[in-house]
Amino acid sequence: MTTTRNRYLSGNFAPVTEEVTAYDLPVTGRIPAHLNGRYLRNGPNPLGIEDAAAHIWTLGAGMVHGVRIRDGRAEWYRNRWVRSGTVADHLGEPRRGTPIDEQLDISPNVQVVGFAGSTFALIEGGIRPYELTYELETVGPCALGATPEGYSANAHSLFDPRTRELHSLAFRYGSDNVQHIVMNDSGTVRRTTTIPVPGNPYMHDFALTDHYVLLFDSPVVFSLAHLSTGVPFTWDDRRGARVGVLPREGGEVRWFGLTPSLVGHTLNAYERPHEDLRGSGTGGCDIVVDVIRHPEGFDIRDVGSSRPTLDRWTINLTAGTVREERLDDRVQEFPRLNSRYTGRPYRYGYAAAAELYAPPSGPEDDRPDEGFSNALLKHDLSRGTTEAHEFGRDAAVGEGVFVAAESPAAEDDGYVMAYVFNPERSASDLVILPAQDFSGEPIARIHLPVRVPLGLHGSWVPEEDR
C-alpha cells in the first residue's frame, strides 16, 4: 500500500488484515447472567486497495465481528469477511453460492441481523443480502426480501415486534421507484408497494408507526457522472427534501416539504392523536419523527465530513404541515432505542458521538483533551436532557445497541453494548453499560484479542432468535 493521508485507512479506521477466533475471553466486571446470544457488528474492511488516496471508506468489503455470550461468560470472538465472489477470489477460496448479477455481487458491509433463524449481512441499492452461519462463515447470496422487480431486503430493514413482520424500504441504483417490502416472521414476502420517486434519491433509512411508513426524499440523487467512483450519488442544489407518509397496507403517499437535508438514520417515529394534545376529540394525529439529519451539501463519498444532529419533525396530517426542530446539536450518529418501542411513543434514545464525524486525530492533532472525546449519548426526550458516557479522545466508540434486562421494569431498564477501542491494550473491548446509570462505570468490559475498526451497524441477536 502506498503512503497516504486518507483518514479512512489509518488510526481507528485502519482495516485489520487477519481473521481471528478466540475463546474464553477475559472480562473485567460481571456479564449479566441472563444474556444469552451474540453481539454482532458489520463494517467496511477493504482488501487489495489499489489507490489508497482515492479509497472511499464505505466501499470496503464487509467484515462482521461477533462475541458469543452465555451464562456470564464470553465464549468466543470471531471476525470474518463476508465472502462475495471478489472477496473469495482475493482470499484464494472457492466462491460461495451463485449471485443473480455478477456486477451487483458486492460484499454487504452495512448491517448484520438475526432473523427467521438465520444470520444476514445487509447492504442496499438492489445488492442481495448474504446469509452467514452461526459462526459467521459465509453461506452465499440469498433472496431475503427479493421481489420480481429486483429489489431485496435493505440495510435498514426494520422488525416490528408487535406484528412480527420485517419491513424494508428498498431502492435500486438507476431506478425512479422504491419498494416497501413486508415479510412475515419466516422471511416470506407478504406484500410489496411500489412508490415512484423521480430522480432516484439516496433513501438509506425509513421509519414505521402503527399505521404509516415514513419515506425520506433528499437532494442526494443518482449520478451517472459519479458511477466510476463506486458511489454514484451527488448533492443536487436544485432539489428539495421531503418526507412521505404511506399507509402501511399500501396506497397513495402524501409528501411534505422540508429544509434541504439528508436523513442519515431514524431514531424512531410514532403517532400522537390530536385529542391528546387539545382535548378536542376531532380525531386525526400528528406523526412525530426523530432523525439524524445531515445538513445541506452532504458529501456521500466523505461521510465523515458532515456534522449530523438529532432533529424532530412533527407532521400534522390534518393541516398538512411539518414543524422542524433541533433536539440536540452535538454531532452524533447511529441512533438506537429499546426496539420494543419501535413505532410507539417512547422516552429514551441512544446515539454515538463517534470519531467518524470528528476532525482526524494523529501526531499533529493539538486539540485539548477536554475539546473532544468519543462518547455514547442517552437522550431523555421527555425532559429534553442528554447524558453522556465519555470514553476519551483515543477510545474510539461505535454504535451502541440497547439490550433489555431480563424482566424490565422500565423502558430504559437494560444495557447498552458497544465496541470501544482500549488504547492501553491497543485492542478493543465489548463494553456493557447500565442504561439507568449511563455515565457510571461499565458493568463489564469483555477484552477482545484484536482491534475492531470503526464500522457501521450491528445487533444483539438473542439465542432464541438465532
N, C-alpha and C positions, 0 to 999 in steps of 0.2 A: 504494500500500500504506500502511495506517495504521501509526503508530509502535507498536511492541510490544516486550515483553521476552521474547518467545518465543525461547528459545535456539536452536531449530532453524531459525530464519530469519536468523541473524546469525553473524558470525565465520566459522569454517571450515565451518559448516553452510549458510551462505547460498547459495541457488541461483544458478547462472550464467544469464545471460539470452540468450546467443548460442551458436549452433553455429559451431565453428571448424574449419578444415582448415589444417594447416601441414606443410611438407615439409622434409626435411634438417635435423632438429633438432640443435642444438648439444649436445655431450657433453663432460663432464668425466670423465677416466679413459678406460677402454677397454672396450667391449662385447665379451664373449666371441664369437669369430668364428663359432662353430658355432650360435649361437642364430638360428633362422630361424622366425619366426612372429609372433603378435600377443599382446600383453598387453592384456586387456580387463577392465573393471570396470563394474558396474551400480550404480545407487543412485537414491534419490528426488531429483528436481529439479522442484519444483512450478511450475505455470503458473496465472496468474489466481487468486491467493489472495483470497477474499472476506472472510474473518475471520481476520486474522493471529494474534490472541490464541488462537483455538481450533484453529489448524492443528496437525495430527498429522504428524510427520515421515515416518512410513512410508507415508503416503498420497500422497506426491508422485509425479508421473509419472516413469517410468523414463528415465534418461539413461545411455547407455553411452559410456565414454571408452576409447579404444584407441590403442596405439602399435604400429606395424609395424616389426620389427627384422629385418635381413638383412645378412650379410657385414660385421658390425661397425659397421653404421650404423643410425640411427633414421630410417627413410624417411618416416614420417608420423605425425601425431597427428590424431585426429578425435574429436569428441563429437557425439552425435546423440540426440535424444529418440526413444523408442520410440513410434511413432505409432499409438496406439489411435484409435478414432473421435473421442473427445473431444479428444485432443491435435491430431489433424489439423484438426478444426474450429477450434480455438483459433488454429492457425497459418495458417488460411485456405487449406488444401490439400485435395485430394481424399482421401477415405478409402481405405485400403489393405485389400483383401480384405473378406470378409463374416464377421462374428462369429456364433457359434452362438446366443448370447444377448446382446442389447444391454445388459442390466443387468449382465452379467459381462464386458463388453468394457472391461477396465482395462489400462492401460499397465504391463507387467511391470517391476518395479523392484528385484528381489531378487538375481538371479544372471544371468550370461551365460556360455554354454558353446559349445564346438565339438563337434559330434557328427554322425556319418554324413554328413560332407561339407558340413554347413551350420552356421550360427550361430543360436543360440536365446537369447532373453531369457525368463527364467522367473520365475514367481510361485507362488501357492498358492491353496488354497481352492476348487478347481474352475475357476479362471480359466485360460483357454487360454494356452499359450506363444505368443510371436510369433517368426516367422522374420525374420532380418536378412540383408542381403547381406554380402559380404566387407568392404565399405567402411562397414558399419554402417547403411545405409539400411534402412528398414522394408519388408518384403515384405507381411506381414499375419499375422493369427492363423492358427495351424496345429494339426494334430492329433497332435503328438508325444505318444505315450503315451495317446492318447484311448481310452476304453472306452465300451461302450454305456450304462453307468450314469452317465456324465457326469464321470468323473474324467479326469485327464490328468497328464503329467509335472509333478512338483512342483519347488519351488525348489531343494531339496537332493537332486536326483536324483544317484545315485552310480554311477560307472562301475567295473566290476570288470575290472582289466587282465588277469586270467587267463582269464576266460570270455568277455571282450569283450561283456558284457551291460551294459545301463543299467537300474538299479533305481530305482523311485520308491515312496515311501510317501505316498499322496495322501489328503487329507481334503477334504470339501466343507462349506461353510457350511450348518448346519442338519441335517446327516446324522449318524446314530449309527453309521455304518460308515466304515471307511477301506479303501483297497485297496493291496495290494502289487502293483505293475505291473513286469513284466520285459520288456525289449525286446532284440532282437538287435542286432548292430552296424550294421544298416541302418535301425534305428528301428522295425521291425515289432514289435508287441506279441506276445510269445510265450506269456505266461501271466499270469493275474491271480488273486489270492486276496483275497476279501472278508472283513474282520475286523470283528465287532461291537465297538464301543467306546461304550457308553452315555454320554450327556452331551455328545457332540461336543466333546471336548477339543482344544485347540490343539496339534497334533503337527507341529512345524516341521521336525524332523530325525529321522533314524533311523541305524542302523548295520548293517553286514554283517560276518559272519565266513565261514569256509569253508562252514559247514553251516547257519547261522542268520541270521535277520533280527531285529534288536532294535528294539522299539517303545517309545516313551516316553509314557505316560499321565500327565496332570498335573491339578492343580486349576484350571488356566486353561481355562474352558469357554465354549461359545457362549452368548450372552445376547441375547435379543430386545430387552431394555430398552436395550441399548447399540448397536442397529442403526443408529440415526441418527448416531452418531459416525463411522461408516465402519469401525470396528474392533470388531465385535460379539462381544467376548470379555471375560471378567472373572474375577478370582480368587474361587473358591468355598472358603471355610474349612471346609466340611463334607466336602470331597472329599480323598482322599489322592492319593499319587503311586505309580505302578507302572512296572516295566519288564517288557515281554513278550518272550518267546522263541518265535519262529515258525520252523519248519523252512523252509529256502529253497525247497523244492519244494512247499510248502503243507502244511496240516494244522492241528492244534489249537495255540493259543497257551497257553504256561504263563506266568502272571503272578506277579510277586514284588513285595511291598510295599516302599516307600521312604519316607524322610523327605520331607514335602511340599516340593516344589520344581518348577522348570521347567527342562528341558534346553534351553539356547539352541542349542548346536551340539555335534556329536560330533567329537572328535579322531580316535579310532579304536576298534576293538574286535577281539578275537581270542580263539581258543580255546587253553586251556592244559591238556593232558592231565594227569589226576591222577597217573599213573605218573611223570611228570616231576617231580612235587613230592615224592612219598613213596616211589617205587620199589616201589609195591605191586602194580602190574600189574593193578589192579582195573578198568581202563577208566574211561569217563566223563571229564568235563572240567569245568573252570571256564571261564566266559566273562568276560574282562576288558574293561570298557567305560570309556573315558576321555572325559569330557564337560565342557563348560562348564555349570555349574549356577547358575541364578538362585535366590536364596533365597525363602523364604515371603513372600507378599504382592506378588509381581511385578506391576507395572502395565504392561500391554501398550500403553497409549496414551502412556506416557512411558518408553520402554525405557531411556533414559539414567539414570533414577533408580535403577536396580538396581546391585548390586555383585557381579557374577558371578565365580566362581572355578573353578579346574581341579580336578575331583574324579575319583575312580576308584571304580567299583563292580565287585566280584568276585562273580559269580553261581556258586554251587555247585549244579550241576544234580542231583547225587546227593542232597545233603542238603536241597535246596530252600530255601537261604538266600542272602542278599546281605550282603556286607561293604562298608560305605561308608567312604571315607577321603578326606582332603584332600591333593592333591598340591602345590598352590601357592595361597597365599591372596592373592597380588597380584591386584587387579581386572584382568580380562582377558577378551577375547572373540576371535571369528574364528579358531578353531584350524585349522591345516593340517598336513599331513605330506607326506613323499615318497609320492605317490599309488601308486607301485609296491608299497607295503606296505599298501595298503588291505585290511583284514580279516585281516592277518597279524601275527605278533609283530613288534614294532618297538621302536626305541630313542629316536627323536627326534621331538619335536613343536614346532610354532611357533604363536605367538599374538600378539595386539596388545594392548598397554596403551594404549588409544585414548581420545581426548578425549571420545568419546561417553559414557563412563562416569565422567567426572570432573566436579566442580563447574564450572559455566560460568566461563570466563575473560573478562576485559574490563578496562576502565579502573579499576573498583573492586576488582579481584582483588588482594589483598595477600598471597597465598601466597608463601613464599620460593621462589626458583628451584630449590633442592635438594629442595623438597617435592613437586614434580610435574614429570613430563616425559612426552612421548609416546615410546613405545618399542616395538620388536619384541622378542619373547622367544623363546629357544630352550631347550626343556626336554630334559634328558638323563634319561630315565625309568629308565635302569639305575642311574645314580649318584645320582639324586634331587637334581640340581642344575639351576639355571636361570641362563642367561646373557642379558644384556640389551644391545641396541643402542639407546642413548638418543639421541633427536633433539632434545630441548629442548622447553620448555613451549609454545612458539608454533609448533613444526613438526609440525602435525597429521599423523599417520600412519594409514593404513588397513590393511586385511587384507594380510598378506604371503603370497605364493604361492611354494612351493618348485618349482624347475626343476632337473632333474638335469643334471650335467655330461655332456660328450659320451660319455665312456667311464668311468662312475662306478666307483670302486674301493671305495666305502663308502656306507652309507645316507645320510650327510649330505654326500656329495661333489656339490656343486651350488651353487645360488644361491637367495636369497630376494628376490623383487621386490615392490615396493610403491610406491604414490603417496605422496609426502610433500610437505607444503606448505613452501616455502622463503621464510621471512619477509624475507630480504634482497632477493628479487626480487618479492615479492608474487605469486608464481605457484608452480606445483607442479613437482616433479621425479619422474621414474620412477627410483627408486633400486634398484641391483642390489648386494646384499650377498653376500660369500662365506660360505656356511653353515659352513665349517670354521674361519673366523676371524671369528666372528659380531660381536664387539664392535669389530673393526678397521675401517679405512676402507672405504667402499664401493668396489667395483671400478669402478663407473660411476654417474654421475648424468646422466640424459637430461633436458634442460631444456625443459619444455613452455611454450608461449606464454601459458598461462592457468592459473588456479587450478582444481583438481579438488576439488569439495566432498567432505566426508566422506560416505561412502556405505556400501554393503553388500559384495557378494561379486563375485569375478571369477575369471579363469582365464588361464593361459598356453596358447594354442592353437598347437601346432606346425604348420608348413606342411603336413605330411603328414596332419594331422587337420582341415584347413581345412573 
